Amino acid sequence: MINIETFDNPHSYRDYEIVHENPEFTSLCPKTGLPDFGIITVKYVPDLLCIELKALKYYFLEFRNKGIFYEDLTNQILNDLVGVCQPRFMEISTEWTSRGGMNSKIVAKYEKGKDDQIR
C-alpha cells in the first residue's frame, strides 16, 4: 500500500468533482531510460475521503526515476489512488509530449460498484 494522506470529506452527502493537474510530471522510458514528460490529471468524486495535495505531489515524484510504460503508469496511479481513498468515481488521464512525431493520451476510469476488482 502506498503512503498518501487523506482527510475526511466534509461534504460526503453530495456528489462533487475534484480535479488535480500536475503539468510537470516526469518518468523514464523503460526501453531507452530517457525522460518522459507529461501532464497527469486526477479527476474524482470523493466518497468519505479526499486526497491531501502535498502527499499527492510526493507520490508523483516517486515516478521521476522509474522506468514505466504510459499505459502501466496510468493504470497504476488509478489503482493506487482508488485504494487510498475509495472514491465514488475516478479518472486518471495522462498526456505525453511528442516523441518521434507521436503524442499519446491514456485515460483509465474507476466507478464504485462497477469496477471493485481494482487491487
PyMOL CGO cylinders between C-alpha atoms (Angstrom):
from pymol import cmd
from pymol.cgo import CYLINDER

trace = [
    CYLINDER, 0.00, 0.00, 0.00, 1.25, 3.47, -0.83, 0.3, 1, 1, 1, 1, 1, 1,
    CYLINDER, 1.25, 3.47, -0.83, 1.54, 6.25, 1.71, 0.3, 1, 1, 1, 1, 1, 1,
    CYLINDER, 1.54, 6.25, 1.71, -0.79, 9.05, 0.62, 0.3, 1, 1, 1, 1, 1, 1,
    CYLINDER, -0.79, 9.05, 0.62, -2.56, 11.03, 3.31, 0.3, 1, 1, 1, 1, 1, 1,
    CYLINDER, -2.56, 11.03, 3.31, -6.28, 11.62, 3.13, 0.3, 1, 1, 1, 1, 1, 1,
    CYLINDER, -6.28, 11.62, 3.13, -8.76, 13.72, 5.06, 0.3, 1, 1, 1, 1, 1, 1,
    CYLINDER, -8.76, 13.72, 5.06, -12.45, 13.34, 5.78, 0.3, 1, 1, 1, 1, 1, 1,
    CYLINDER, -12.45, 13.34, 5.78, -14.72, 14.60, 3.01, 0.3, 1, 1, 1, 1, 1, 1,
    CYLINDER, -14.72, 14.60, 3.01, -16.60, 17.49, 4.63, 0.3, 1, 1, 1, 1, 1, 1,
    CYLINDER, -16.60, 17.49, 4.63, -19.48, 17.07, 2.14, 0.3, 1, 1, 1, 1, 1, 1,
    CYLINDER, -19.48, 17.07, 2.14, -19.76, 13.29, 1.74, 0.3, 1, 1, 1, 1, 1, 1,
    CYLINDER, -19.76, 13.29, 1.74, -23.54, 13.61, 1.39, 0.3, 1, 1, 1, 1, 1, 1,
    CYLINDER, -23.54, 13.61, 1.39, -23.08, 15.26, -2.04, 0.3, 1, 1, 1, 1, 1, 1,
    CYLINDER, -23.08, 15.26, -2.04, -21.52, 14.29, -5.37, 0.3, 1, 1, 1, 1, 1, 1,
    CYLINDER, -21.52, 14.29, -5.37, -18.96, 16.89, -6.43, 0.3, 1, 1, 1, 1, 1, 1,
    CYLINDER, -18.96, 16.89, -6.43, -15.90, 16.67, -8.63, 0.3, 1, 1, 1, 1, 1, 1,
    CYLINDER, -15.90, 16.67, -8.63, -12.31, 17.35, -7.61, 0.3, 1, 1, 1, 1, 1, 1,
    CYLINDER, -12.31, 17.35, -7.61, -9.67, 17.85, -10.31, 0.3, 1, 1, 1, 1, 1, 1,
    CYLINDER, -9.67, 17.85, -10.31, -5.91, 17.96, -9.67, 0.3, 1, 1, 1, 1, 1, 1,
    CYLINDER, -5.91, 17.96, -9.67, -3.48, 18.56, -12.53, 0.3, 1, 1, 1, 1, 1, 1,
    CYLINDER, -3.48, 18.56, -12.53, 0.27, 18.01, -12.50, 0.3, 1, 1, 1, 1, 1, 1,
    CYLINDER, 0.27, 18.01, -12.50, 1.69, 19.73, -15.62, 0.3, 1, 1, 1, 1, 1, 1,
    CYLINDER, 1.69, 19.73, -15.62, 5.31, 18.85, -14.80, 0.3, 1, 1, 1, 1, 1, 1,
    CYLINDER, 5.31, 18.85, -14.80, 5.17, 15.06, -14.41, 0.3, 1, 1, 1, 1, 1, 1,
    CYLINDER, 5.17, 15.06, -14.41, 8.24, 13.03, -15.36, 0.3, 1, 1, 1, 1, 1, 1,
    CYLINDER, 8.24, 13.03, -15.36, 9.07, 9.35, -15.51, 0.3, 1, 1, 1, 1, 1, 1,
    CYLINDER, 9.07, 9.35, -15.51, 11.54, 7.29, -17.55, 0.3, 1, 1, 1, 1, 1, 1,
    CYLINDER, 11.54, 7.29, -17.55, 11.08, 5.33, -20.75, 0.3, 1, 1, 1, 1, 1, 1,
    CYLINDER, 11.08, 5.33, -20.75, 11.68, 1.68, -19.82, 0.3, 1, 1, 1, 1, 1, 1,
    CYLINDER, 11.68, 1.68, -19.82, 13.30, 0.99, -23.22, 0.3, 1, 1, 1, 1, 1, 1,
    CYLINDER, 13.30, 0.99, -23.22, 15.71, 3.92, -23.53, 0.3, 1, 1, 1, 1, 1, 1,
    CYLINDER, 15.71, 3.92, -23.53, 15.99, 5.29, -19.99, 0.3, 1, 1, 1, 1, 1, 1,
    CYLINDER, 15.99, 5.29, -19.99, 15.27, 8.76, -21.39, 0.3, 1, 1, 1, 1, 1, 1,
    CYLINDER, 15.27, 8.76, -21.39, 12.86, 11.04, -19.52, 0.3, 1, 1, 1, 1, 1, 1,
    CYLINDER, 12.86, 11.04, -19.52, 9.19, 11.21, -20.49, 0.3, 1, 1, 1, 1, 1, 1,
    CYLINDER, 9.19, 11.21, -20.49, 7.32, 14.44, -19.79, 0.3, 1, 1, 1, 1, 1, 1,
    CYLINDER, 7.32, 14.44, -19.79, 3.60, 14.62, -19.32, 0.3, 1, 1, 1, 1, 1, 1,
    CYLINDER, 3.60, 14.62, -19.32, 0.54, 16.10, -17.72, 0.3, 1, 1, 1, 1, 1, 1,
    CYLINDER, 0.54, 16.10, -17.72, -1.28, 13.95, -15.18, 0.3, 1, 1, 1, 1, 1, 1,
    CYLINDER, -1.28, 13.95, -15.18, -4.90, 14.82, -14.40, 0.3, 1, 1, 1, 1, 1, 1,
    CYLINDER, -4.90, 14.82, -14.40, -6.70, 13.23, -11.46, 0.3, 1, 1, 1, 1, 1, 1,
    CYLINDER, -6.70, 13.23, -11.46, -10.46, 13.72, -11.56, 0.3, 1, 1, 1, 1, 1, 1,
    CYLINDER, -10.46, 13.72, -11.56, -12.65, 12.15, -8.90, 0.3, 1, 1, 1, 1, 1, 1,
    CYLINDER, -12.65, 12.15, -8.90, -15.91, 12.24, -6.98, 0.3, 1, 1, 1, 1, 1, 1,
    CYLINDER, -15.91, 12.24, -6.98, -14.96, 11.55, -3.36, 0.3, 1, 1, 1, 1, 1, 1,
    CYLINDER, -14.96, 11.55, -3.36, -16.93, 9.34, -1.04, 0.3, 1, 1, 1, 1, 1, 1,
    CYLINDER, -16.93, 9.34, -1.04, -15.76, 9.50, 2.59, 0.3, 1, 1, 1, 1, 1, 1,
    CYLINDER, -15.76, 9.50, 2.59, -12.14, 10.59, 1.97, 0.3, 1, 1, 1, 1, 1, 1,
    CYLINDER, -12.14, 10.59, 1.97, -10.28, 13.21, -0.08, 0.3, 1, 1, 1, 1, 1, 1,
    CYLINDER, -10.28, 13.21, -0.08, -6.63, 13.08, -1.16, 0.3, 1, 1, 1, 1, 1, 1,
    CYLINDER, -6.63, 13.08, -1.16, -4.25, 15.52, 0.52, 0.3, 1, 1, 1, 1, 1, 1,
    CYLINDER, -4.25, 15.52, 0.52, -2.36, 17.53, -2.13, 0.3, 1, 1, 1, 1, 1, 1,
    CYLINDER, -2.36, 17.53, -2.13, 1.14, 17.61, -0.63, 0.3, 1, 1, 1, 1, 1, 1,
    CYLINDER, 1.14, 17.61, -0.63, 1.08, 13.83, -0.27, 0.3, 1, 1, 1, 1, 1, 1,
    CYLINDER, 1.08, 13.83, -0.27, -0.10, 13.50, -3.89, 0.3, 1, 1, 1, 1, 1, 1,
    CYLINDER, -0.10, 13.50, -3.89, 2.79, 15.67, -5.09, 0.3, 1, 1, 1, 1, 1, 1,
    CYLINDER, 2.79, 15.67, -5.09, 5.31, 13.48, -3.26, 0.3, 1, 1, 1, 1, 1, 1,
    CYLINDER, 5.31, 13.48, -3.26, 3.65, 10.35, -4.64, 0.3, 1, 1, 1, 1, 1, 1,
    CYLINDER, 3.65, 10.35, -4.64, 4.09, 11.68, -8.19, 0.3, 1, 1, 1, 1, 1, 1,
    CYLINDER, 4.09, 11.68, -8.19, 7.78, 12.37, -7.51, 0.3, 1, 1, 1, 1, 1, 1,
    CYLINDER, 7.78, 12.37, -7.51, 8.30, 8.66, -6.85, 0.3, 1, 1, 1, 1, 1, 1,
    CYLINDER, 8.30, 8.66, -6.85, 7.93, 8.08, -10.63, 0.3, 1, 1, 1, 1, 1, 1,
    CYLINDER, 7.93, 8.08, -10.63, 10.72, 10.51, -11.59, 0.3, 1, 1, 1, 1, 1, 1,
    CYLINDER, 10.72, 10.51, -11.59, 13.35, 7.74, -11.80, 0.3, 1, 1, 1, 1, 1, 1,
    CYLINDER, 13.35, 7.74, -11.80, 11.06, 4.82, -12.59, 0.3, 1, 1, 1, 1, 1, 1,
    CYLINDER, 11.06, 4.82, -12.59, 11.10, 3.15, -16.00, 0.3, 1, 1, 1, 1, 1, 1,
    CYLINDER, 11.10, 3.15, -16.00, 7.44, 2.51, -16.84, 0.3, 1, 1, 1, 1, 1, 1,
    CYLINDER, 7.44, 2.51, -16.84, 5.23, 2.45, -19.94, 0.3, 1, 1, 1, 1, 1, 1,
    CYLINDER, 5.23, 2.45, -19.94, 2.50, 5.12, -20.22, 0.3, 1, 1, 1, 1, 1, 1,
    CYLINDER, 2.50, 5.12, -20.22, -0.31, 2.56, -20.05, 0.3, 1, 1, 1, 1, 1, 1,
    CYLINDER, -0.31, 2.56, -20.05, 1.04, 0.87, -16.96, 0.3, 1, 1, 1, 1, 1, 1,
    CYLINDER, 1.04, 0.87, -16.96, 1.74, 4.16, -15.22, 0.3, 1, 1, 1, 1, 1, 1,
    CYLINDER, 1.74, 4.16, -15.22, -1.78, 5.49, -15.82, 0.3, 1, 1, 1, 1, 1, 1,
    CYLINDER, -1.78, 5.49, -15.82, -3.42, 2.33, -14.50, 0.3, 1, 1, 1, 1, 1, 1,
    CYLINDER, -3.42, 2.33, -14.50, -1.02, 2.06, -11.54, 0.3, 1, 1, 1, 1, 1, 1,
    CYLINDER, -1.02, 2.06, -11.54, -1.88, 5.60, -10.46, 0.3, 1, 1, 1, 1, 1, 1,
    CYLINDER, -1.88, 5.60, -10.46, -5.59, 4.79, -10.74, 0.3, 1, 1, 1, 1, 1, 1,
    CYLINDER, -5.59, 4.79, -10.74, -5.22, 1.58, -8.72, 0.3, 1, 1, 1, 1, 1, 1,
    CYLINDER, -5.22, 1.58, -8.72, -3.10, 3.27, -6.04, 0.3, 1, 1, 1, 1, 1, 1,
    CYLINDER, -3.10, 3.27, -6.04, -5.38, 6.29, -5.59, 0.3, 1, 1, 1, 1, 1, 1,
    CYLINDER, -5.38, 6.29, -5.59, -8.58, 4.24, -5.60, 0.3, 1, 1, 1, 1, 1, 1,
    CYLINDER, -8.58, 4.24, -5.60, -7.01, 2.01, -2.96, 0.3, 1, 1, 1, 1, 1, 1,
    CYLINDER, -7.01, 2.01, -2.96, -6.24, 5.02, -0.78, 0.3, 1, 1, 1, 1, 1, 1,
    CYLINDER, -6.24, 5.02, -0.78, -9.49, 6.99, -0.90, 0.3, 1, 1, 1, 1, 1, 1,
    CYLINDER, -9.49, 6.99, -0.90, -12.20, 4.62, -2.28, 0.3, 1, 1, 1, 1, 1, 1,
    CYLINDER, -12.20, 4.62, -2.28, -13.93, 7.32, -4.37, 0.3, 1, 1, 1, 1, 1, 1,
    CYLINDER, -13.93, 7.32, -4.37, -17.33, 7.06, -5.99, 0.3, 1, 1, 1, 1, 1, 1,
    CYLINDER, -17.33, 7.06, -5.99, -15.66, 7.74, -9.35, 0.3, 1, 1, 1, 1, 1, 1,
    CYLINDER, -15.66, 7.74, -9.35, -12.11, 8.41, -10.51, 0.3, 1, 1, 1, 1, 1, 1,
    CYLINDER, -12.11, 8.41, -10.51, -10.49, 9.13, -13.86, 0.3, 1, 1, 1, 1, 1, 1,
    CYLINDER, -10.49, 9.13, -13.86, -6.75, 9.41, -14.47, 0.3, 1, 1, 1, 1, 1, 1,
    CYLINDER, -6.75, 9.41, -14.47, -5.61, 10.89, -17.76, 0.3, 1, 1, 1, 1, 1, 1,
    CYLINDER, -5.61, 10.89, -17.76, -2.00, 11.19, -18.84, 0.3, 1, 1, 1, 1, 1, 1,
    CYLINDER, -2.00, 11.19, -18.84, -0.93, 13.32, -21.82, 0.3, 1, 1, 1, 1, 1, 1,
    CYLINDER, -0.93, 13.32, -21.82, 2.63, 12.88, -23.05, 0.3, 1, 1, 1, 1, 1, 1,
    CYLINDER, 2.63, 12.88, -23.05, 4.83, 15.26, -25.02, 0.3, 1, 1, 1, 1, 1, 1,
    CYLINDER, 4.83, 15.26, -25.02, 5.73, 14.32, -28.56, 0.3, 1, 1, 1, 1, 1, 1,
    CYLINDER, 5.73, 14.32, -28.56, 8.35, 11.71, -29.16, 0.3, 1, 1, 1, 1, 1, 1,
    CYLINDER, 8.35, 11.71, -29.16, 9.17, 10.63, -32.69, 0.3, 1, 1, 1, 1, 1, 1,
    CYLINDER, 9.17, 10.63, -32.69, 6.31, 12.75, -34.04, 0.3, 1, 1, 1, 1, 1, 1,
    CYLINDER, 6.31, 12.75, -34.04, 3.63, 10.99, -31.95, 0.3, 1, 1, 1, 1, 1, 1,
    CYLINDER, 3.63, 10.99, -31.95, 1.61, 12.18, -28.97, 0.3, 1, 1, 1, 1, 1, 1,
    CYLINDER, 1.61, 12.18, -28.97, -0.07, 9.82, -26.54, 0.3, 1, 1, 1, 1, 1, 1,
    CYLINDER, -0.07, 9.82, -26.54, -3.01, 10.25, -24.18, 0.3, 1, 1, 1, 1, 1, 1,
    CYLINDER, -3.01, 10.25, -24.18, -4.08, 7.45, -21.84, 0.3, 1, 1, 1, 1, 1, 1,
    CYLINDER, -4.08, 7.45, -21.84, -7.33, 7.51, -19.84, 0.3, 1, 1, 1, 1, 1, 1,
    CYLINDER, -7.33, 7.51, -19.84, -8.27, 4.99, -17.13, 0.3, 1, 1, 1, 1, 1, 1,
    CYLINDER, -8.27, 4.99, -17.13, -11.52, 5.10, -15.13, 0.3, 1, 1, 1, 1, 1, 1,
    CYLINDER, -11.52, 5.10, -15.13, -12.99, 3.57, -11.99, 0.3, 1, 1, 1, 1, 1, 1,
    CYLINDER, -12.99, 3.57, -11.99, -16.61, 3.57, -10.84, 0.3, 1, 1, 1, 1, 1, 1,
    CYLINDER, -16.61, 3.57, -10.84, -17.57, 2.30, -7.38, 0.3, 1, 1, 1, 1, 1, 1,
    CYLINDER, -17.57, 2.30, -7.38, -19.74, -0.79, -7.52, 0.3, 1, 1, 1, 1, 1, 1,
    CYLINDER, -19.74, -0.79, -7.52, -18.80, -1.42, -11.14, 0.3, 1, 1, 1, 1, 1, 1,
    CYLINDER, -18.80, -1.42, -11.14, -15.02, -1.74, -11.00, 0.3, 1, 1, 1, 1, 1, 1,
    CYLINDER, -15.02, -1.74, -11.00, -14.48, -3.01, -7.47, 0.3, 1, 1, 1, 1, 1, 1,
    CYLINDER, -14.48, -3.01, -7.47, -11.92, -5.60, -8.60, 0.3, 1, 1, 1, 1, 1, 1,
    CYLINDER, -11.92, -5.60, -8.60, -9.19, -2.92, -8.50, 0.3, 1, 1, 1, 1, 1, 1,
    CYLINDER, -9.19, -2.92, -8.50, -6.37, -4.03, -6.22, 0.3, 1, 1, 1, 1, 1, 1,
]
cmd.load_cgo(trace, "trace")
